[in-house]
Amino acid sequence: MTRSESQTDAAPAEVLLKAENIVKHYDSRRGLWGKLTGNPGNLVAAVNGASLEIRRGETVGLIGESGCGKSTLGRTLLRLHEPTSGRILFDGTDVTSLSPAEMKAMRQHMQIIFQDPYASLNPRKTVEELVGLPLKLQGVTKKAELRERVAEIVTNVGLKTSHLSRYPHQFSGGQRQRIGIARALILHPQFVVCDEPVSALDVSIQAQVIKLLGDLKRELGLTYLFISHDISVIGYISDSIAVMYLGEIVESGPTREVLKNPSHPYTQALLSAVPRVGHAKQGHERIRLQGDLPTPLNLPSGCKFHTRCPYAYERCRTEAPQHHQAGESHRAACHLLDPNIIARQQEAPE
């Protein structure tokens, strides 16, 4: 894991996006054609009070197991999913209060790169039509301007203008993802949610796409929320990390601090699962979590991680932990970091 070239020790930039206590629940009773079935009150708790700050020009890596709510949170921040409750501030504007027309105008500043380049592109549209569609939706109708801007962004992502008349099936997976990146950046957004953009690609292609995203960030002044289940990828590309478990942010902080000093037991388990070779294996002990990830239909009481945590005690089963300082800008939601608990441990006789 190598620290991203974009990471610096300069003074922190202003907050571009701030999410406050975001909750997103789905009604599990909705079946075929959206009809209600089953008993009332069966809610899937996908996101549960998640709070997040992303500074201008920063890449925040959002990490967690499959099903923890990462993608739901990312899409909710863009209001592709409407939040059940909470507030989202983008550049000082409360986007949760915007009308559909106002939100349409806001979308040119907030875009998304989807995970699957095979499913996210309409196979009946050419590259020129796919990449140019956001411009048309924002009112750009002149063909000469459309073609010029599409050709420019396609070239920026490493494709050729001769590709504009081709269809998605004529490209490799990496090239299709470049098309998806071009479509997301055609409006020159400030903020981009990268929803596991390399997980469907071969390892060699992953490196190329990650490098491309880093280059585009520097050239265009972008801000990323980079979602992944791969801690190695997150560690490479991110300036700071947010760790998610069952819809909650359980740890956050600068990448270097979180990787060097993981303070939540869940983060420690994630890092222990990273494969190591040679001398790096010495002193490395794998933390094996017991049990399966609980269902979001029936969340555990207290700390959501207590059913799998090797350090859980009675308080963890009944009381949800607060976020405590683990470093200057490093916080984790764990009772073991409670200053009162730490003080009592230090006072106890050996």
Buried (B, 14 or more C-beta within 10 A) or exposed (E): EEBBEBBEEEEBEEBBBBBBEBBBBBBBBEEEEEEEEEEEEBBBBBBBBBBBBBBBBBBBBBBBBEBBBBBBBBBBBBBEBEBBEBBBBBBEEEBBEBEEEEBEEBBBBBBBBBBBBEEBBEEEBBBBBBBBBBBEEEEBEEEEEBBEBBBEBBEBBBBEBEBBEBBBEEBEBBBBBBBBBBBBBBBEBBBBBBBBBBBBBEEEBBBBBBEBBBBBBEEBEBBBBBBBBBBEBBBBBBBBBBBBBBBBBBBBBBBBBBBEBBBBBBBBBBBBEBEEEEEEEEEEEEEEBEEEBBEBEEEBEBBBBBBBBEEBEEBBEEEBBEBBEBBEEBBBBBBBBBEEBEEEEEEEEE
